[in-house]
């Protein structure tokens, strides 16, 4: 059985008695302590939150449009084309 890393930090929270009862019941169902259950639930919620901010989810239609734009990008507007050319002239000689 793998051992978990030692716990060195403490977090305190106040919750309503009815919420604590639900948490106790869930922890009991999983055969875990309330503390272990709360740490696991918080870790999973944190992981989901981070994932939602880091992963872009597109529908099939959006994926196809994205791929099409990558493969055949639209023409640059005139101002953007001039800016790109100016950038090439400015940066290219120094590289």
N, CA, C and O atoms as CSV, one atom per row, in Angstrom:
chain,resi,resn,atom,element,x,y,z
A,1,UNK,N,N,0.834,-1.178,0.000
A,1,UNK,CA,C,0.000,0.000,0.000
A,1,UNK,C,C,0.883,1.248,0.000
A,1,UNK,O,O,1.709,1.408,0.899
A,2,UNK,N,N,0.728,2.154,-1.006
A,2,UNK,CA,C,1.593,3.333,-1.068
A,2,UNK,C,C,1.308,4.282,0.092
A,2,UNK,O,O,0.167,4.451,0.522
A,3,UNK,N,N,2.366,4.883,0.574
A,3,UNK,CA,C,2.187,5.838,1.671
A,3,UNK,C,C,2.034,7.241,1.104
A,3,UNK,O,O,2.652,7.591,0.098
A,4,UNK,N,N,1.209,8.032,1.758
A,4,UNK,CA,C,1.025,9.411,1.304
A,4,UNK,C,C,2.079,10.295,1.955
A,4,UNK,O,O,2.587,9.978,3.030
A,5,UNK,N,N,2.405,11.408,1.299
A,5,UNK,CA,C,3.415,12.299,1.876
A,5,UNK,C,C,2.926,12.854,3.209
A,5,UNK,O,O,1.721,12.988,3.422
A,6,UNK,N,N,3.847,13.174,4.099
A,6,UNK,CA,C,3.432,13.697,5.405
A,6,UNK,C,C,2.686,15.026,5.265
A,6,UNK,O,O,3.023,15.864,4.428
A,7,UNK,N,N,1.699,15.188,6.081
A,7,UNK,CA,C,0.914,16.426,6.057
A,7,UNK,C,C,1.577,17.418,7.006
A,7,UNK,O,O,1.788,17.133,8.185
A,8,UNK,N,N,1.895,18.576,6.466
A,8,UNK,CA,C,2.605,19.557,7.276
A,8,UNK,C,C,1.848,20.867,7.436
A,8,UNK,O,O,2.227,21.712,8.246
A,9,UNK,N,N,0.785,21.036,6.668
A,9,UNK,CA,C,0.025,22.292,6.733
A,9,UNK,C,C,-1.349,22.036,7.334
A,9,UNK,O,O,-1.893,20.936,7.238
A,10,UNK,N,N,-1.894,23.068,7.952
A,10,UNK,CA,C,-3.211,22.952,8.568
A,10,UNK,C,C,-4.127,24.000,7.957
A,10,UNK,O,O,-3.722,25.140,7.731
A,11,UNK,N,N,-5.366,23.601,7.694
A,11,UNK,CA,C,-6.385,24.506,7.174
A,11,UNK,C,C,-7.590,24.398,8.100
A,11,UNK,O,O,-7.989,23.301,8.490
A,12,UNK,N,N,-8.157,25.533,8.442
A,12,UNK,CA,C,-9.344,25.525,9.292
A,12,UNK,C,C,-10.502,26.142,8.542
A,12,UNK,O,O,-10.328,27.071,7.753
A,13,UNK,N,N,-11.691,25.613,8.797
A,13,UNK,CA,C,-12.891,26.141,8.157
A,13,UNK,C,C,-14.074,25.943,9.091
A,13,UNK,O,O,-14.124,24.983,9.860
A,14,UNK,N,N,-15.005,26.847,9.012
A,14,UNK,CA,C,-16.245,26.701,9.775
A,14,UNK,C,C,-17.352,26.387,8.782
A,14,UNK,O,O,-17.511,27.063,7.766
A,15,UNK,N,N,-18.116,25.345,9.100
A,15,UNK,CA,C,-19.220,24.983,8.220
A,15,UNK,C,C,-20.476,24.763,9.054
A,15,UNK,O,O,-20.414,24.494,10.254
A,16,UNK,N,N,-21.599,24.883,8.392
A,16,UNK,CA,C,-22.881,24.698,9.065
A,16,UNK,C,C,-23.026,23.239,9.509
A,16,UNK,O,O,-22.518,22.335,8.846
A,17,UNK,N,N,-23.709,23.014,10.616
A,17,UNK,CA,C,-23.875,21.646,11.123
A,17,UNK,C,C,-24.484,20.685,10.095
A,17,UNK,O,O,-24.081,19.525,10.016
A,18,UNK,N,N,-25.450,21.165,9.313
A,18,UNK,CA,C,-26.068,20.272,8.318
A,18,UNK,C,C,-25.091,19.894,7.206
A,18,UNK,O,O,-25.167,18.795,6.657
A,19,UNK,N,N,-24.183,20.795,6.877
A,19,UNK,CA,C,-23.154,20.483,5.870
A,19,UNK,C,C,-22.183,19.457,6.444
A,19,UNK,O,O,-21.783,18.524,5.748
A,20,UNK,N,N,-21.807,19.622,7.699
A,20,UNK,CA,C,-20.904,18.674,8.352
A,20,UNK,C,C,-21.525,17.282,8.392
A,20,UNK,O,O,-20.824,16.287,8.205
A,21,UNK,N,N,-22.817,17.203,8.630
A,21,UNK,CA,C,-23.491,15.900,8.642
A,21,UNK,C,C,-23.404,15.221,7.285
A,21,UNK,O,O,-23.161,14.017,7.199
A,22,UNK,N,N,-23.604,15.995,6.226
A,22,UNK,CA,C,-23.505,15.441,4.873
A,22,UNK,C,C,-22.085,14.960,4.604
A,22,UNK,O,O,-21.882,13.874,4.063
A,23,UNK,N,N,-21.107,15.771,4.984
A,23,UNK,CA,C,-19.700,15.403,4.783
A,23,UNK,C,C,-19.364,14.151,5.588
A,23,UNK,O,O,-18.698,13.246,5.085
A,24,UNK,N,N,-19.822,14.099,6.825
A,24,UNK,CA,C,-19.566,12.903,7.658
A,24,UNK,C,C,-20.157,11.653,7.013
A,24,UNK,O,O,-19.518,10.602,6.970
A,25,UNK,N,N,-21.370,11.780,6.518
A,25,UNK,CA,C,-22.045,10.636,5.885
A,25,UNK,C,C,-21.274,10.183,4.643
A,25,UNK,O,O,-21.056,8.987,4.446
A,26,UNK,N,N,-20.866,11.133,3.812
A,26,UNK,CA,C,-20.111,10.790,2.600
A,26,UNK,C,C,-18.775,10.143,2.956
A,26,UNK,O,O,-18.375,9.157,2.337
A,27,UNK,N,N,-18.094,10.693,3.943
A,27,UNK,CA,C,-16.813,10.124,4.375
A,27,UNK,C,C,-17.019,8.698,4.889
A,27,UNK,O,O,-16.224,7.805,4.596
A,28,UNK,N,N,-18.079,8.495,5.646
A,28,UNK,CA,C,-18.396,7.166,6.182
A,28,UNK,C,C,-18.657,6.175,5.042
A,28,UNK,O,O,-18.184,5.039,5.084
A,29,UNK,N,N,-19.404,6.606,4.032
A,29,UNK,CA,C,-19.705,5.735,2.888
A,29,UNK,C,C,-18.419,5.303,2.194
A,29,UNK,O,O,-18.292,4.155,1.767
A,30,UNK,N,N,-17.467,6.227,2.085
A,30,UNK,CA,C,-16.189,5.912,1.426
A,30,UNK,C,C,-15.176,5.274,2.367
A,30,UNK,O,O,-14.083,4.904,1.940
A,31,UNK,N,N,-15.526,5.144,3.631
A,31,UNK,CA,C,-14.604,4.534,4.588
A,31,UNK,C,C,-13.395,5.403,4.878
A,31,UNK,O,O,-12.299,4.892,5.111
A,32,UNK,N,N,-13.589,6.708,4.865
A,32,UNK,CA,C,-12.494,7.653,5.096
A,32,UNK,C,C,-12.835,8.535,6.286
A,32,UNK,O,O,-13.990,8.640,6.697
A,33,UNK,N,N,-11.807,9.161,6.823
A,33,UNK,CA,C,-12.048,10.134,7.887
A,33,UNK,C,C,-12.620,11.402,7.256
A,33,UNK,O,O,-12.473,11.632,6.056
A,34,UNK,N,N,-13.270,12.214,8.077
A,34,UNK,CA,C,-13.811,13.481,7.583
A,34,UNK,C,C,-12.688,14.337,7.027
A,34,UNK,O,O,-12.834,14.948,5.968
A,35,UNK,N,N,-11.574,14.382,7.732
A,35,UNK,CA,C,-10.430,15.183,7.289
A,35,UNK,C,C,-9.928,14.695,5.929
A,35,UNK,O,O,-9.713,15.496,5.020
A,36,UNK,N,N,-9.742,13.393,5.794
A,36,UNK,CA,C,-9.259,12.833,4.535
A,36,UNK,C,C,-10.260,13.088,3.412
A,36,UNK,O,O,-9.868,13.420,2.293
A,37,UNK,N,N,-11.546,12.936,3.704
A,37,UNK,CA,C,-12.574,13.192,2.707
A,37,UNK,C,C,-12.537,14.646,2.248
A,37,UNK,O,O,-12.600,14.917,1.049
A,38,UNK,N,N,-12.435,15.580,3.186
A,38,UNK,CA,C,-12.411,17.000,2.842
A,38,UNK,C,C,-11.178,17.364,2.020
A,38,UNK,O,O,-11.271,18.125,1.057
A,39,UNK,N,N,-10.030,16.821,2.399
A,39,UNK,CA,C,-8.808,17.093,1.641
A,39,UNK,C,C,-8.953,16.561,0.219
A,39,UNK,O,O,-8.600,17.250,-0.738
A,40,UNK,N,N,-9.466,15.348,0.073
A,40,UNK,CA,C,-9.654,14.765,-1.254
A,40,UNK,C,C,-10.642,15.557,-2.094
A,40,UNK,O,O,-10.405,15.793,-3.278
A,41,UNK,N,N,-11.756,15.970,-1.483
A,41,UNK,CA,C,-12.767,16.748,-2.205
A,41,UNK,C,C,-12.207,18.110,-2.617
A,41,UNK,O,O,-12.449,18.570,-3.733
A,42,UNK,N,N,-11.471,18.743,-1.731
A,42,UNK,CA,C,-10.882,20.048,-2.058
A,42,UNK,C,C,-9.853,19.909,-3.175
A,42,UNK,O,O,-9.784,20.751,-4.070
A,43,UNK,N,N,-9.065,18.858,-3.120
A,43,UNK,CA,C,-8.052,18.636,-4.160
A,43,UNK,C,C,-8.714,18.412,-5.515
A,43,UNK,O,O,-8.267,18.966,-6.518
A,44,UNK,N,N,-9.764,17.614,-5.556
A,44,UNK,CA,C,-10.463,17.349,-6.813
A,44,UNK,C,C,-11.115,18.620,-7.348
A,44,UNK,O,O,-11.061,18.882,-8.549
A,45,UNK,N,N,-11.728,19.411,-6.474
A,45,UNK,CA,C,-12.354,20.669,-6.910
A,45,UNK,C,C,-11.295,21.630,-7.435
A,45,UNK,O,O,-11.522,22.313,-8.433
A,46,UNK,N,N,-10.153,21.690,-6.779
A,46,UNK,CA,C,-9.066,22.569,-7.232
A,46,UNK,C,C,-8.553,22.121,-8.592
A,46,UNK,O,O,-8.310,22.950,-9.469
A,47,UNK,N,N,-8.385,20.815,-8.773
A,47,UNK,CA,C,-7.910,20.277,-10.050
A,47,UNK,C,C,-8.892,20.617,-11.180
A,47,UNK,O,O,-8.474,21.021,-12.265
A,48,UNK,N,N,-10.201,20.452,-10.921
A,48,UNK,CA,C,-11.214,20.780,-11.933
A,48,UNK,C,C,-11.192,22.261,-12.283
A,48,UNK,O,O,-11.290,22.625,-13.455
A,49,UNK,N,N,-11.062,23.115,-11.273
A,49,UNK,CA,C,-11.026,24.560,-11.506
A,49,UNK,C,C,-9.834,24.939,-12.372
A,49,UNK,O,O,-9.975,25.716,-13.316
A,50,UNK,N,N,-8.678,24.405,-12.063
A,50,UNK,CA,C,-7.464,24.694,-12.839
A,50,UNK,C,C,-7.622,24.171,-14.261
A,50,UNK,O,O,-7.269,24.856,-15.221
A,51,UNK,N,N,-8.154,22.957,-14.397
A,51,UNK,CA,C,-8.344,22.378,-15.727
A,51,UNK,C,C,-9.279,23.238,-16.571
A,51,UNK,O,O,-9.029,23.445,-17.758
A,52,UNK,N,N,-10.343,23.734,-15.973
A,52,UNK,CA,C,-11.296,24.563,-16.708
A,52,UNK,C,C,-10.648,25.837,-17.233
A,52,UNK,O,O,-11.057,26.359,-18.270
A,53,UNK,N,N,-9.647,26.338,-16.530
A,53,UNK,CA,C,-8.974,27.558,-16.959
A,53,UNK,C,C,-7.868,27.280,-17.972
A,53,UNK,O,O,-7.480,28.182,-18.716
A,54,UNK,N,N,-7.357,26.060,-18.017
A,54,UNK,CA,C,-6.230,25.749,-18.885
A,54,UNK,C,C,-6.618,25.034,-20.175
A,54,UNK,O,O,-5.864,25.063,-21.147
A,55,UNK,N,N,-7.765,24.404,-20.196
A,55,UNK,CA,C,-8.164,23.624,-21.366
A,55,UNK,C,C,-9.289,24.342,-22.090
A,55,UNK,O,O,-10.293,24.718,-21.486
A,56,UNK,N,N,-9.111,24.524,-23.382
A,56,UNK,CA,C,-10.140,25.147,-24.215
A,56,UNK,C,C,-10.953,24.026,-24.845
A,56,UNK,O,O,-10.406,23.170,-25.539
A,57,UNK,N,N,-12.234,24.033,-24.606
A,57,UNK,CA,C,-13.106,23.007,-25.173
A,57,UNK,C,C,-13.897,23.617,-26.321
A,57,UNK,O,O,-14.546,24.651,-26.165
A,58,UNK,N,N,-13.833,22.965,-27.471
A,58,UNK,CA,C,-14.537,23.440,-28.659
A,58,UNK,C,C,-15.504,22.374,-29.146
A,58,UNK,O,O,-15.237,21.177,-29.035
A,59,UNK,N,N,-16.624,22.820,-29.681
A,59,UNK,CA,C,-17.553,21.883,-30.316
A,59,UNK,C,C,-16.891,21.353,-31.581
A,59,UNK,O,O,-15.856,21.867,-32.004
A,60,UNK,N,N,-17.482,20.333,-32.184
A,60,UNK,CA,C,-16.922,19.777,-33.420
A,60,UNK,C,C,-16.870,20.852,-34.503
A,60,UNK,O,O,-15.886,20.951,-35.235
A,61,UNK,N,N,-17.912,21.646,-34.603
A,61,UNK,CA,C,-17.945,22.724,-35.598
A,61,UNK,C,C,-16.839,23.746,-35.329
A,61,UNK,O,O,-16.171,24.200,-36.258
A,62,UNK,N,N,-16.650,24.101,-34.078
A,62,UNK,CA,C,-15.590,25.063,-33.726
A,62,UNK,C,C,-14.205,24.473,-34.009
A,62,UNK,O,O,-13.311,25.190,-34.460
A,63,UNK,N,N,-14.020,23.192,-33.751
A,63,UNK,CA,C,-12.736,22.538,-34.038
A,63,UNK,C,C,-12.430,22.578,-35.535
A,63,UNK,O,O,-11.306,22.866,-35.945
A,64,UNK,N,N,-13.441,22.286,-36.334
A,64,UNK,CA,C,-13.241,22.289,-37.783
A,64,UNK,C,C,-12.926,23.692,-38.286
A,64,UNK,O,O,-12.063,23.864,-39.146
A,65,UNK,N,N,-13.617,24.691,-37.757
A,65,UNK,CA,C,-13.349,26.078,-38.160
A,65,UNK,C,C,-11.937,26.494,-37.752
A,65,UNK,O,O,-11.228,27.132,-38.531
A,66,UNK,N,N,-11.529,26.137,-36.542
A,66,UNK,CA,C,-10.193,26.453,-36.051
A,66,UNK,C,C,-9.127,25.821,-36.947
A,66,UNK,O,O,-8.169,26.486,-37.340
A,67,UNK,N,N,-9.298,24.531,-37.268
A,67,UNK,CA,C,-8.335,23.839,-38.123
A,67,UNK,C,C,-8.285,24.469,-39.511
A,67,UNK,O,O,-7.207,24.642,-40.079
A,68,UNK,N,N,-9.452,24.814,-40.058
A,68,UNK,CA,C,-9.500,25.431,-41.383
A,68,UNK,C,C,-8.764,26.770,-41.387
A,68,UNK,O,O,-8.045,27.080,-42.337
A,69,UNK,N,N,-8.942,27.562,-40.331
A,69,UNK,CA,C,-8.259,28.855,-40.253
A,69,UNK,C,C,-6.747,28.693,-40.102
A,69,UNK,O,O,-5.977,29.511,-40.604
A,70,UNK,N,N,-6.327,27.632,-39.406
A,70,UNK,CA,C,-4.887,27.374,-39.295
A,70,UNK,C,C,-4.302,26.964,-40.633
A,70,UNK,O,O,-3.207,27.389,-41.000
A,71,UNK,N,N,-5.037,26.137,-41.360
A,71,UNK,CA,C,-4.535,25.629,-42.636
A,71,UNK,C,C,-4.599,26.678,-43.748
A,71,UNK,O,O,-3.721,26.724,-44.610
A,72,UNK,N,N,-5.624,27.508,-43.729
A,72,UNK,CA,C,-5.770,28.560,-44.738
A,72,UNK,C,C,-6.169,29.856,-44.038
A,72,UNK,O,O,-7.343,30.227,-44.034
A,73,UNK,N,N,-5.198,30.536,-43.450
A,73,UNK,CA,C,-5.517,31.768,-42.718
A,73,UNK,C,C,-6.053,32.849,-43.659
A,73,UNK,O,O,-5.685,32.894,-44.832
A,74,UNK,N,N,-6.918,33.711,-43.142
A,74,UNK,CA,C,-7.434,34.800,-43.978
A,74,UNK,C,C,-6.320,35.803,-44.274
A,74,UNK,O,O,-5.319,35.867,-43.561
A,75,UNK,N,N,-6.510,36.577,-45.328
A,75,UNK,CA,C,-5.542,37.607,-45.673
A,75,UNK,C,C,-5.485,38.648,-44.564
A,75,UNK,O,O,-6.495,38.976,-43.943
A,76,UNK,N,N,-4.286,39.156,-44.332
A,76,UNK,CA,C,-4.140,40.192,-43.302
A,76,UNK,C,C,-4.764,41.498,-43.780
A,76,UNK,O,O,-4.679,41.832,-44.962
A,77,UNK,N,N,-5.390,42.236,-42.870
A,77,UNK,CA,C,-5.854,43.570,-43.237
A,77,UNK,C,C,-4.637,44.426,-43.596
A,77,UNK,O,O,-3.538,44.145,-43.116
A,78,UNK,N,N,-4.801,45.462,-44.425
A,78,UNK,CA,C,-3.659,46.270,-44.873
A,78,UNK,C,C,-2.787,46.796,-43.730
A,78,UNK,O,O,-1.560,46.747,-43.819
A,79,UNK,N,N,-3.394,47.287,-42.685
A,79,UNK,CA,C,-2.603,47.831,-41.571
A,79,UNK,C,C,-1.766,46.740,-40.913
A,79,UNK,O,O,-0.620,46.978,-40.533
A,80,UNK,N,N,-2.331,45.554,-40.778
A,80,UNK,CA,C,-1.599,44.443,-40.168
A,80,UNK,C,C,-0.462,43.989,-41.088
A,80,UNK,O,O,0.622,43.655,-40.609
A,81,UNK,N,N,-0.697,43.973,-42.390
A,81,UNK,CA,C,0.346,43.599,-43.348
A,81,UNK,C,C,1.502,44.592,-43.276
A,81,UNK,O,O,2.665,44.189,-43.308
A,82,UNK,N,N,1.194,45.891,-43.179
A,82,UNK,CA,C,2.252,46.906,-43.061
A,82,UNK,C,C,3.026,46.723,-41.755
A,82,UNK,O,O,4.250,46.849,-41.734
A,83,UNK,N,N,2.318,46.428,-40.679
A,83,UNK,CA,C,2.983,46.219,-39.388
A,83,UNK,C,C,3.892,44.991,-39.446
A,83,UNK,O,O,5.003,45.020,-38.918
A,84,UNK,N,N,3.430,43.917,-40.081
A,84,UNK,CA,C,4.244,42.708,-40.206
A,84,UNK,C,C,5.495,42.990,-41.025
A,84,UNK,O,O,6.583,42.525,-40.684
A,85,UNK,N,N,5.343,43.743,-42.095
A,85,UNK,CA,C,6.490,44.087,-42.939
A,85,UNK,C,C,7.480,44.960,-42.168
A,85,UNK,O,O,8.690,44.746,-42.250
A,86,UNK,N,N,6.979,45.929,-41.429
A,86,UNK,CA,C,7.849,46.783,-40.615
A,86,UNK,C,C,8.590,45.949,-39.575
A,86,UNK,O,O,9.769,46.181,-39.312
A,87,UNK,N,N,7.910,45.001,-39.000
A,87,UNK,CA,C,8.533,44.120,-38.005
A,87,UNK,C,C,9.645,43.300,-38.651
A,87,UNK,O,O,10.737,43.178,-38.095
A,88,UNK,N,N,9.366,42.740,-39.820
A,88,UNK,CA,C,10.390,41.963,-40.535
A,88,UNK,C,C,11.623,42.807,-40.821
A,88,UNK,O,O,12.751,42.351,-40.632
A,89,UNK,N,N,11.407,44.048,-41.280
A,89,UNK,CA,C,12.537,44.921,-41.594
A,89,UNK,C,C,13.319,45.287,-40.349
A,89,UNK,O,O,14.544,45.393,-40.391
A,90,UNK,N,N,12.633,45.479,-39.262
A,90,UNK,CA,C,13.271,45.892,-38.008
A,90,UNK,C,C,13.996,44.733,-37.337
A,90,UNK,O,O,15.113,44.902,-36.848
A,91,UNK,N,N,13.392,43.594,-37.309
A,91,UNK,CA,C,13.924,42.439,-36.568
A,91,UNK,C,C,14.868,41.582,-37.405
A,91,UNK,O,O,15.895,41.138,-36.891
A,92,UNK,N,N,14.559,41.339,-38.658
A,92,UNK,CA,C,15.343,40.436,-39.511
A,92,UNK,C,C,16.825,40.797,-39.547
A,92,UNK,O,O,17.651,39.896,-39.398
A,93,UNK,N,N,17.214,42.056,-39.735
A,93,UNK,CA,C,18.655,42.368,-39.810
A,93,UNK,C,C,19.412,42.028,-38.531
A,93,UNK,O,O,20.604,41.727,-38.595
A,94,UNK,N,N,18.767,42.068,-37.394
A,94,UNK,CA,C,19.483,41.816,-36.133
A,94,UNK,C,C,19.586,40.334,-35.804
A,94,UNK,O,O,20.281,39.964,-34.857
A,95,UNK,N,N,18.920,39.491,-36.552
A,95,UNK,CA,C,18.972,38.053,-36.236
A,95,UNK,C,C,20.076,37.349,-36.950
A,95,UNK,O,O,20.245,36.141,-36.786
